[in-house]
């Protein structure tokens, strides 16, 4: 049985071992990355805008699903031709 330790950091203890669980933020649609608003090490709150995609001349915000620390940024400003389901940001 897993025991939840810290809801905001997604930490669990199982048999005395602490596990950190990360959350991947995926691109929701095909398009271009217009602006990345976070970098590795940034603290984010649930709902914060992490990056903005340009899709058919419209802006599509991608928000943090959880509060935590950004541990990976796999996209960059002005990146073109990004497929839906691409792992863009990882939060722990």
Biopython code that builds the backbone (N, CA, C, O; Angstrom):
import numpy as np
from Bio.PDB.StructureBuilder import StructureBuilder

atoms = [
    (1, "UNK", "N", (0.844, -1.188, 0.000)),
    (1, "UNK", "CA", (0.000, 0.000, 0.000)),
    (1, "UNK", "C", (0.879, 1.237, 0.000)),
    (1, "UNK", "O", (1.852, 1.322, 0.749)),
    (2, "UNK", "N", (0.521, 2.216, -0.864)),
    (2, "UNK", "CA", (1.253, 3.472, -0.934)),
    (2, "UNK", "C", (0.652, 4.474, 0.027)),
    (2, "UNK", "O", (-0.568, 4.580, 0.152)),
    (3, "UNK", "N", (1.509, 5.201, 0.696)),
    (3, "UNK", "CA", (1.074, 6.267, 1.592)),
    (3, "UNK", "C", (1.512, 7.588, 0.976)),
    (3, "UNK", "O", (2.697, 7.802, 0.724)),
    (4, "UNK", "N", (0.550, 8.468, 0.737)),
    (4, "UNK", "CA", (0.859, 9.766, 0.146)),
    (4, "UNK", "C", (1.503, 10.656, 1.199)),
    (4, "UNK", "O", (0.960, 10.812, 2.292)),
    (5, "UNK", "N", (2.658, 11.244, 0.880)),
    (5, "UNK", "CA", (3.379, 12.089, 1.838)),
    (5, "UNK", "C", (3.106, 13.568, 1.619)),
    (5, "UNK", "O", (2.757, 14.285, 2.557)),
    (6, "UNK", "N", (3.265, 14.022, 0.392)),
    (6, "UNK", "CA", (3.163, 15.442, 0.112)),
    (6, "UNK", "C", (2.395, 15.613, -1.188)),
    (6, "UNK", "O", (2.928, 15.353, -2.266)),
    (7, "UNK", "N", (1.153, 16.046, -1.090)),
    (7, "UNK", "CA", (0.287, 16.173, -2.269)),
    (7, "UNK", "C", (0.894, 17.082, -3.332)),
    (7, "UNK", "O", (0.821, 16.772, -4.521)),
    (8, "UNK", "N", (1.489, 18.193, -2.924)),
    (8, "UNK", "CA", (2.030, 19.144, -3.892)),
    (8, "UNK", "C", (3.260, 18.626, -4.620)),
    (8, "UNK", "O", (3.508, 19.016, -5.761)),
    (9, "UNK", "N", (4.026, 17.765, -3.989)),
    (9, "UNK", "CA", (5.231, 17.252, -4.627)),
    (9, "UNK", "C", (5.057, 15.845, -5.183)),
    (9, "UNK", "O", (6.002, 15.271, -5.725)),
    (10, "UNK", "N", (3.845, 15.279, -5.052)),
    (10, "UNK", "CA", (3.573, 13.950, -5.575)),
    (10, "UNK", "C", (4.584, 12.929, -5.045)),
    (10, "UNK", "O", (5.231, 12.223, -5.818)),
    (11, "UNK", "N", (4.711, 12.862, -3.726)),
    (11, "UNK", "CA", (5.615, 11.926, -3.087)),
    (11, "UNK", "C", (4.819, 10.812, -2.422)),
    (11, "UNK", "O", (3.743, 11.043, -1.869)),
    (12, "UNK", "N", (5.362, 9.609, -2.486)),
    (12, "UNK", "CA", (4.718, 8.449, -1.894)),
    (12, "UNK", "C", (5.756, 7.622, -1.151)),
    (12, "UNK", "O", (6.932, 7.608, -1.515)),
    (13, "UNK", "N", (5.306, 6.926, -0.096)),
    (13, "UNK", "CA", (6.173, 6.001, 0.619)),
    (13, "UNK", "C", (5.584, 4.602, 0.481)),
    (13, "UNK", "O", (4.394, 4.381, 0.710)),
    (14, "UNK", "N", (6.446, 3.670, 0.103)),
    (14, "UNK", "CA", (6.047, 2.271, 0.010)),
    (14, "UNK", "C", (7.131, 1.452, 0.693)),
    (14, "UNK", "O", (8.286, 1.452, 0.267)),
    (15, "UNK", "N", (6.747, 0.751, 1.762)),
    (15, "UNK", "CA", (7.698, -0.069, 2.531)),
    (15, "UNK", "C", (8.932, 0.725, 2.948)),
    (15, "UNK", "O", (10.063, 0.243, 2.878)),
    (16, "UNK", "N", (8.678, 1.954, 3.381)),
    (16, "UNK", "CA", (9.764, 2.779, 3.917)),
    (16, "UNK", "C", (10.609, 3.482, 2.876)),
    (16, "UNK", "O", (11.569, 4.164, 3.236)),
    (17, "UNK", "N", (10.285, 3.339, 1.580)),
    (17, "UNK", "CA", (11.058, 3.985, 0.522)),
    (17, "UNK", "C", (10.245, 5.151, -0.034)),
    (17, "UNK", "O", (9.073, 4.989, -0.372)),
    (18, "UNK", "N", (10.872, 6.334, -0.127)),
    (18, "UNK", "CA", (10.215, 7.528, -0.649)),
    (18, "UNK", "C", (10.338, 7.560, -2.171)),
    (18, "UNK", "O", (11.440, 7.458, -2.710)),
    (19, "UNK", "N", (9.212, 7.699, -2.857)),
    (19, "UNK", "CA", (9.184, 7.789, -4.312)),
    (19, "UNK", "C", (8.684, 9.167, -4.713)),
    (19, "UNK", "O", (7.677, 9.642, -4.189)),
    (20, "UNK", "N", (9.386, 9.812, -5.645)),
    (20, "UNK", "CA", (8.920, 11.066, -6.237)),
    (20, "UNK", "C", (8.284, 10.720, -7.569)),
    (20, "UNK", "O", (8.884, 10.023, -8.387)),
    (21, "UNK", "N", (7.078, 11.204, -7.786)),
    (21, "UNK", "CA", (6.385, 10.916, -9.024)),
    (21, "UNK", "C", (6.352, 12.179, -9.870)),
    (21, "UNK", "O", (5.999, 13.251, -9.379)),
    (22, "UNK", "N", (6.716, 12.056, -11.129)),
    (22, "UNK", "CA", (6.708, 13.211, -12.015)),
    (22, "UNK", "C", (5.475, 13.176, -12.907)),
    (22, "UNK", "O", (4.864, 12.127, -13.116)),
    (23, "UNK", "N", (5.127, 14.341, -13.423)),
    (23, "UNK", "CA", (3.980, 14.496, -14.306)),
    (23, "UNK", "C", (4.458, 15.093, -15.613)),
    (23, "UNK", "O", (5.130, 16.124, -15.628)),
    (24, "UNK", "N", (4.105, 14.437, -16.715)),
    (24, "UNK", "CA", (4.463, 14.928, -18.044)),
    (24, "UNK", "C", (3.355, 15.829, -18.573)),
    (24, "UNK", "O", (2.173, 15.499, -18.476)),
    (25, "UNK", "N", (3.745, 16.961, -19.131)),
    (25, "UNK", "CA", (2.796, 17.851, -19.788)),
    (25, "UNK", "C", (3.010, 17.661, -21.293)),
    (25, "UNK", "O", (4.083, 17.947, -21.824)),
    (26, "UNK", "N", (1.974, 17.178, -21.960)),
    (26, "UNK", "CA", (2.056, 16.863, -23.383)),
    (26, "UNK", "C", (1.446, 17.978, -24.222)),
    (26, "UNK", "O", (0.562, 18.703, -23.766)),
    (27, "UNK", "N", (1.931, 18.105, -25.454)),
    (27, "UNK", "CA", (1.278, 19.020, -26.382)),
    (27, "UNK", "C", (-0.073, 18.419, -26.752)),
    (27, "UNK", "O", (-0.184, 17.211, -26.965)),
    (28, "UNK", "N", (-1.086, 19.255, -26.828)),
    (28, "UNK", "CA", (-2.436, 18.754, -27.059)),
    (28, "UNK", "C", (-2.829, 18.733, -28.533)),
    (28, "UNK", "O", (-3.753, 18.019, -28.925)),
    (29, "UNK", "N", (-2.134, 19.509, -29.338)),
    (29, "UNK", "CA", (-2.470, 19.629, -30.760)),
    (29, "UNK", "C", (-1.188, 19.746, -31.578)),
    (29, "UNK", "O", (-0.138, 20.079, -31.028)),
    (30, "UNK", "N", (-1.255, 19.477, -32.890)),
    (30, "UNK", "CA", (-0.075, 19.732, -33.727)),
    (30, "UNK", "C", (0.075, 21.233, -33.953)),
    (30, "UNK", "O", (-0.920, 21.949, -34.059)),
    (31, "UNK", "N", (1.301, 21.704, -34.025)),
    (31, "UNK", "CA", (1.516, 23.131, -34.253)),
    (31, "UNK", "C", (2.940, 23.526, -33.940)),
    (31, "UNK", "O", (3.843, 22.690, -33.912)),
    (32, "UNK", "N", (3.129, 24.811, -33.705)),
    (32, "UNK", "CA", (4.447, 25.370, -33.410)),
    (32, "UNK", "C", (4.476, 25.892, -31.976)),
    (32, "UNK", "O", (3.479, 26.396, -31.459)),
    (33, "UNK", "N", (5.639, 25.759, -31.351)),
    (33, "UNK", "CA", (5.828, 26.335, -30.016)),
    (33, "UNK", "C", (6.138, 27.810, -30.215)),
    (33, "UNK", "O", (7.136, 28.160, -30.846)),
    (34, "UNK", "N", (5.288, 28.671, -29.682)),
    (34, "UNK", "CA", (5.523, 30.101, -29.827)),
    (34, "UNK", "C", (6.423, 30.606, -28.711)),
    (34, "UNK", "O", (7.414, 31.292, -28.961)),
    (35, "UNK", "N", (6.062, 30.256, -27.456)),
    (35, "UNK", "CA", (6.816, 30.794, -26.322)),
    (35, "UNK", "C", (6.815, 29.800, -25.168)),
    (35, "UNK", "O", (5.768, 29.290, -24.769)),
    (36, "UNK", "N", (8.012, 29.533, -24.639)),
    (36, "UNK", "CA", (8.171, 28.708, -23.437)),
    (36, "UNK", "C", (8.355, 29.667, -22.265)),
    (36, "UNK", "O", (9.236, 30.526, -22.291)),
    (37, "UNK", "N", (7.525, 29.517, -21.244)),
    (37, "UNK", "CA", (7.513, 30.475, -20.139)),
    (37, "UNK", "C", (8.228, 29.978, -18.881)),
    (37, "UNK", "O", (8.319, 30.710, -17.895)),
    (38, "UNK", "N", (8.736, 28.739, -18.906)),
    (38, "UNK", "CA", (9.411, 28.176, -17.733)),
    (38, "UNK", "C", (10.747, 27.572, -18.148)),
    (38, "UNK", "O", (11.004, 27.326, -19.326)),
    (39, "UNK", "N", (11.583, 27.343, -17.148)),
    (39, "UNK", "CA", (12.848, 26.640, -17.377)),
    (39, "UNK", "C", (13.072, 25.676, -16.228)),
    (39, "UNK", "O", (12.398, 25.753, -15.201)),
    (40, "UNK", "N", (14.017, 24.772, -16.403)),
    (40, "UNK", "CA", (14.319, 23.779, -15.380)),
    (40, "UNK", "C", (14.636, 24.485, -14.061)),
    (40, "UNK", "O", (15.406, 25.445, -14.018)),
    (41, "UNK", "N", (14.017, 23.981, -12.986)),
    (41, "UNK", "CA", (14.226, 24.546, -11.657)),
    (41, "UNK", "C", (13.137, 25.496, -11.215)),
    (41, "UNK", "O", (13.039, 25.812, -10.030)),
    (42, "UNK", "N", (12.312, 25.961, -12.147)),
    (42, "UNK", "CA", (11.225, 26.881, -11.785)),
    (42, "UNK", "C", (10.170, 26.164, -10.951)),
    (42, "UNK", "O", (9.836, 25.008, -11.212)),
    (43, "UNK", "N", (9.655, 26.861, -9.951)),
    (43, "UNK", "CA", (8.519, 26.372, -9.167)),
    (43, "UNK", "C", (7.251, 26.857, -9.861)),
    (43, "UNK", "O", (7.135, 28.039, -10.187)),
    (44, "UNK", "N", (6.306, 25.957, -10.086)),
    (44, "UNK", "CA", (5.050, 26.332, -10.725)),
    (44, "UNK", "C", (3.879, 25.920, -9.846)),
    (44, "UNK", "O", (3.982, 25.003, -9.030)),
    (45, "UNK", "N", (2.770, 26.614, -10.029)),
    (45, "UNK", "CA", (1.533, 26.282, -9.330)),
    (45, "UNK", "C", (0.543, 25.703, -10.327)),
    (45, "UNK", "O", (0.577, 26.019, -11.517)),
    (46, "UNK", "N", (-0.326, 24.862, -9.825)),
    (46, "UNK", "CA", (-1.353, 24.295, -10.682)),
    (46, "UNK", "C", (-2.097, 25.418, -11.401)),
    (46, "UNK", "O", (-2.549, 26.374, -10.771)),
    (47, "UNK", "N", (-2.219, 25.298, -12.719)),
    (47, "UNK", "CA", (-2.910, 26.304, -13.516)),
    (47, "UNK", "C", (-2.011, 27.320, -14.187)),
    (47, "UNK", "O", (-2.449, 28.011, -15.106)),
    (48, "UNK", "N", (-0.742, 27.434, -13.745)),
    (48, "UNK", "CA", (0.195, 28.362, -14.394)),
    (48, "UNK", "C", (0.378, 27.986, -15.860)),
    (48, "UNK", "O", (0.411, 26.803, -16.200)),
    (49, "UNK", "N", (0.497, 28.988, -16.728)),
    (49, "UNK", "CA", (0.780, 28.732, -18.138)),
    (49, "UNK", "C", (2.266, 28.385, -18.265)),
    (49, "UNK", "O", (3.130, 29.143, -17.825)),
    (50, "UNK", "N", (2.547, 27.232, -18.873)),
    (50, "UNK", "CA", (3.918, 26.761, -19.033)),
    (50, "UNK", "C", (4.495, 27.131, -20.395)),
    (50, "UNK", "O", (5.655, 27.528, -20.503)),
    (51, "UNK", "N", (3.671, 26.997, -21.429)),
    (51, "UNK", "CA", (4.096, 27.359, -22.778)),
    (51, "UNK", "C", (2.862, 27.636, -23.627)),
    (51, "UNK", "O", (1.742, 27.255, -23.286)),
    (52, "UNK", "N", (3.112, 28.317, -24.750)),
    (52, "UNK", "CA", (2.030, 28.689, -25.659)),
    (52, "UNK", "C", (2.363, 28.160, -27.042)),
    (52, "UNK", "O", (3.460, 28.368, -27.560)),
    (53, "UNK", "N", (1.394, 27.471, -27.629)),
    (53, "UNK", "CA", (1.557, 26.983, -28.995)),
    (53, "UNK", "C", (0.794, 27.892, -29.947)),
    (53, "UNK", "O", (-0.201, 28.513, -29.574)),
    (54, "UNK", "N", (1.279, 27.958, -31.182)),
    (54, "UNK", "CA", (0.560, 28.650, -32.244)),
    (54, "UNK", "C", (-0.036, 27.574, -33.142)),
    (54, "UNK", "O", (0.674, 26.747, -33.714)),
    (55, "UNK", "N", (-1.368, 27.610, -33.247)),
    (55, "UNK", "CA", (-2.079, 26.615, -34.037)),
    (55, "UNK", "C", (-3.058, 27.353, -34.940)),
    (55, "UNK", "O", (-4.012, 27.965, -34.460)),
    (56, "UNK", "N", (-2.825, 27.294, -36.240)),
    (56, "UNK", "CA", (-3.702, 27.960, -37.219)),
    (56, "UNK", "C", (-3.945, 29.419, -36.835)),
    (56, "UNK", "O", (-5.083, 29.890, -36.840)),
    (57, "UNK", "N", (-2.879, 30.121, -36.506)),
    (57, "UNK", "CA", (-2.894, 31.543, -36.145)),
    (57, "UNK", "C", (-3.612, 31.849, -34.831)),
    (57, "UNK", "O", (-3.943, 33.002, -34.553)),
    (58, "UNK", "N", (-3.850, 30.815, -34.028)),
    (58, "UNK", "CA", (-4.440, 30.988, -32.694)),
    (58, "UNK", "C", (-3.427, 30.567, -31.644)),
    (58, "UNK", "O", (-2.560, 29.733, -31.908)),
    (59, "UNK", "N", (-3.536, 31.146, -30.452)),
    (59, "UNK", "CA", (-2.668, 30.772, -29.342)),
    (59, "UNK", "C", (-3.365, 29.718, -28.486)),
    (59, "UNK", "O", (-4.542, 29.850, -28.151)),
    (60, "UNK", "N", (-2.619, 28.673, -28.140)),
    (60, "UNK", "CA", (-3.150, 27.610, -27.288)),
    (60, "UNK", "C", (-2.242, 27.490, -26.066)),
    (60, "UNK", "O", (-1.102, 27.038, -26.170)),
    (61, "UNK", "N", (-2.761, 27.901, -24.904)),
    (61, "UNK", "CA", (-1.993, 27.806, -23.656)),
    (61, "UNK", "C", (-1.958, 26.364, -23.173)),
    (61, "UNK", "O", (-2.925, 25.620, -23.331)),
    (62, "UNK", "N", (-0.833, 25.981, -22.585)),
    (62, "UNK", "CA", (-0.701, 24.680, -21.915)),
    (62, "UNK", "C", (-0.347, 24.975, -20.457)),
    (62, "UNK", "O", (0.684, 25.581, -20.165)),
    (63, "UNK", "N", (-1.216, 24.539, -19.556)),
    (63, "UNK", "CA", (-1.102, 24.893, -18.147)),
    (63, "UNK", "C", (-0.551, 23.733, -17.321)),
    (63, "UNK", "O", (-0.618, 22.571, -17.723)),
    (64, "UNK", "N", (-0.006, 24.081, -16.158)),
    (64, "UNK", "CA", (0.510, 23.074, -15.225)),
    (64, "UNK", "C", (-0.661, 22.323, -14.593)),
    (64, "UNK", "O", (-1.551, 22.945, -14.013)),
    (65, "UNK", "N", (-0.670, 20.987, -14.699)),
    (65, "UNK", "CA", (-1.746, 20.213, -14.089)),
    (65, "UNK", "C", (-1.567, 20.041, -12.581)),
    (65, "UNK", "O", (-2.516, 19.713, -11.869)),
    (66, "UNK", "N", (-0.339, 20.265, -12.102)),
    (66, "UNK", "CA", (-0.021, 20.140, -10.672)),
    (66, "UNK", "C", (0.938, 21.252, -10.275)),
    (66, "UNK", "O", (1.535, 21.906, -11.130)),
    (67, "UNK", "N", (1.078, 21.458, -8.993)),
    (67, "UNK", "CA", (2.129, 22.340, -8.472)),
    (67, "UNK", "C", (3.390, 21.516, -8.305)),
    (67, "UNK", "O", (3.321, 20.325, -8.001)),
    (68, "UNK", "N", (4.542, 22.141, -8.500)),
    (68, "UNK", "CA", (5.801, 21.424, -8.320)),
    (68, "UNK", "C", (6.960, 22.166, -8.938)),
    (68, "UNK", "O", (6.904, 23.377, -9.156)),
    (69, "UNK", "N", (8.024, 21.409, -9.221)),
    (69, "UNK", "CA", (9.253, 21.952, -9.802)),
    (69, "UNK", "C", (9.431, 21.404, -11.207)),
    (69, "UNK", "O", (9.280, 20.204, -11.436)),
    (70, "UNK", "N", (9.753, 22.288, -12.150)),
    (70, "UNK", "CA", (10.027, 21.858, -13.520)),
    (70, "UNK", "C", (11.377, 21.138, -13.521)),
    (70, "UNK", "O", (12.392, 21.709, -13.122)),
    (71, "UNK", "N", (11.380, 19.867, -13.979)),
    (71, "UNK", "CA", (12.632, 19.102, -14.008)),
    (71, "UNK", "C", (13.118, 18.830, -15.428)),
    (71, "UNK", "O", (14.267, 18.431, -15.623)),
    (72, "UNK", "N", (12.247, 19.044, -16.430)),
    (72, "UNK", "CA", (12.651, 18.888, -17.837)),
    (72, "UNK", "C", (11.871, 19.868, -18.697)),
    (72, "UNK", "O", (10.679, 20.091, -18.486)),
    (73, "UNK", "N", (12.561, 20.449, -19.672)),
    (73, "UNK", "CA", (11.922, 21.249, -20.715)),
    (73, "UNK", "C", (12.442, 20.705, -22.036)),
    (73, "UNK", "O", (13.624, 20.839, -22.352)),
    (74, "UNK", "N", (11.553, 20.093, -22.803)),
    (74, "UNK", "CA", (11.947, 19.408, -24.042)),
    (74, "UNK", "C", (11.529, 20.162, -25.296)),
    (74, "UNK", "O", (11.568, 19.605, -26.394)),
    (75, "UNK", "N", (11.132, 21.414, -25.149)),
    (75, "UNK", "CA", (10.716, 22.249, -26.270)),
    (75, "UNK", "C", (11.456, 23.575, -26.189)),
    (75, "UNK", "O", (12.066, 23.899, -25.170)),
    (76, "UNK", "N", (11.394, 24.337, -27.277)),
    (76, "UNK", "CA", (12.064, 25.644, -27.281)),
    (76, "UNK", "C", (11.219, 26.661, -28.034)),
    (76, "UNK", "O", (10.347, 26.302, -28.825)),
    (77, "UNK", "N", (11.490, 27.930, -27.776)),
    (77, "UNK", "CA", (10.788, 29.004, -28.469)),
    (77, "UNK", "C", (10.939, 28.843, -29.977)),
    (77, "UNK", "O", (12.010, 28.490, -30.472)),
    (78, "UNK", "N", (9.863, 29.102, -30.695)),
    (78, "UNK", "CA", (9.843, 29.088, -32.161)),
    (78, "UNK", "C", (10.102, 27.704, -32.768)),
    (78, "UNK", "O", (10.465, 27.600, -33.939)),
    (79, "UNK", "N", (9.919, 26.664, -31.992)),
    (79, "UNK", "CA", (10.073, 25.297, -32.510)),
    (79, "UNK", "C", (8.881, 24.986, -33.408)),
    (79, "UNK", "O", (7.733, 25.213, -33.027)),
    (80, "UNK", "N", (9.155, 24.468, -34.595)),
    (80, "UNK", "CA", (8.095, 24.222, -35.572)),
    (80, "UNK", "C", (7.791, 22.742, -35.722)),
    (80, "UNK", "O", (8.641, 21.887, -35.473)),
    (81, "UNK", "N", (6.555, 22.454, -36.138)),
    (81, "UNK", "CA", (6.158, 21.099, -36.490)),
    (81, "UNK", "C", (6.096, 20.125, -35.330)),
    (81, "UNK", "O", (6.518, 18.976, -35.464)),
    (82, "UNK", "N", (5.579, 20.563, -34.202)),
    (82, "UNK", "CA", (5.487, 19.706, -33.020)),
    (82, "UNK", "C", (4.210, 18.862, -33.117)),
    (82, "UNK", "O", (3.127, 19.379, -33.389)),
    (83, "UNK", "N", (4.361, 17.569, -32.891)),
    (83, "UNK", "CA", (3.231, 16.638, -32.975)),
    (83, "UNK", "C", (2.435, 16.631, -31.676)),
    (83, "UNK", "O", (2.984, 16.922, -30.614)),
    (84, "UNK", "N", (1.147, 16.303, -31.749)),
    (84, "UNK", "CA", (0.371, 16.155, -30.516)),
    (84, "UNK", "C", (0.911, 14.974, -29.720)),
    (84, "UNK", "O", (1.342, 13.972, -30.290)),
    (85, "UNK", "N", (0.883, 15.103, -28.392)),
    (85, "UNK", "CA", (1.372, 14.031, -27.533)),
    (85, "UNK", "C", (2.862, 14.095, -27.248)),
    (85, "UNK", "O", (3.402, 13.197, -26.602)),
    (86, "UNK", "N", (3.534, 15.135, -27.716)),
    (86, "UNK", "CA", (4.963, 15.321, -27.432)),
    (86, "UNK", "C", (5.133, 15.710, -25.964)),
    (86, "UNK", "O", (4.426, 16.584, -25.464)),
    (87, "UNK", "N", (6.069, 15.060, -25.278)),
    (87, "UNK", "CA", (6.355, 15.417, -23.885)),
    (87, "UNK", "C", (7.113, 16.738, -23.896)),
    (87, "UNK", "O", (8.288, 16.781, -24.261)),
    (88, "UNK", "N", (6.444, 17.809, -23.499)),
    (88, "UNK", "CA", (7.020, 19.148, -23.561)),
    (88, "UNK", "C", (7.726, 19.527, -22.265)),
    (88, "UNK", "O", (8.856, 20.015, -22.285)),
    (89, "UNK", "N", (7.051, 19.299, -21.133)),
    (89, "UNK", "CA", (7.540, 19.710, -19.808)),
    (89, "UNK", "C", (7.314, 18.554, -18.840)),
    (89, "UNK", "O", (6.321, 17.834, -18.939)),
    (90, "UNK", "N", (8.238, 18.387, -17.912)),
    (90, "UNK", "CA", (8.045, 17.399, -16.833)),
    (90, "UNK", "C", (8.133, 18.135, -15.500)),
    (90, "UNK", "O", (9.069, 18.894, -15.249)),
    (91, "UNK", "N", (7.129, 17.890, -14.648)),
    (91, "UNK", "CA", (7.045, 18.541, -13.334)),
    (91, "UNK", "C", (7.107, 17.477, -12.263)),
    (91, "UNK", "O", (6.497, 16.416, -12.390)),
    (92, "UNK", "N", (7.849, 17.766, -11.205)),
    (92, "UNK", "CA", (7.941, 16.838, -10.061)),
    (92, "UNK", "C", (7.478, 17.555, -8.816)),
    (92, "UNK", "O", (7.470, 16.969, -7.733)),
]
sb = StructureBuilder()
sb.init_structure("model")
sb.init_model(0)
sb.init_chain("A")
sb.init_seg("    ")
for serial, (resi, resn, name, xyz) in enumerate(atoms, 1):
    if name == "N":
        sb.init_residue(resn, " ", resi, " ")
    sb.init_atom(name, np.array(xyz, "f"), 0.0, 1.0, " ", f" {name:<3s}", serial, name[0])
structure = sb.get_structure()
